Amino acid sequence: NIKRQGESHIPRGKRIASRAYDFHFRFQRGKDYMDIDQLLRNGKLTLNLDDITYSNAKNVTLYKFDTSTGNYVKISDNRITSFNGRGKYILLSDR
């Protein structure tokens, strides 16, 4: 399940360069659902920059929300990362 949403936990000196994407995984059997905490294999996540909507974006990098600190943390110098569980991702650029 992927949720697109706006965001308010942006680090100082950064600006939003995409919507936030919240990934979590569920298994459905009949009417019952079970949350999946960790995948058996890593997936690959690529977020592309929408140059029309975010035309002033500079030095765009991928960040992941750290639930323990309540802040976004840089996880990649580009827009690609691997993942194996739930997470909230966003592209941020320099101001």
Steps between C-alpha positions, in 0.01 A plus 500: 500500500642839401362825640593835349483787744626845581761548768595728788822343644744656256861560616627858524653620175299253290179526298257242370578363152228231495207378699575260787437133422412268790559132419360213701415144408204278581393147417130433446342160547127511458380790712799494734811718465845448644769770504837399357787656697786384280522374142696185411699689236601863464301717265633794302340841537552780248326835540509719191494877522205676338688787335179688418354500853837543676681716245726674758637177655880493546719212625207260540558202730290222652404509869326250727291590805656376826211426735726490808622861451202640309731634227589422143847347452698503176534143372637551150695755299269436208136391465546123531511272805428141599243412766362192674227637721265785562622855472416856407708656222525847347723697265646817651708773340718785622328833559 
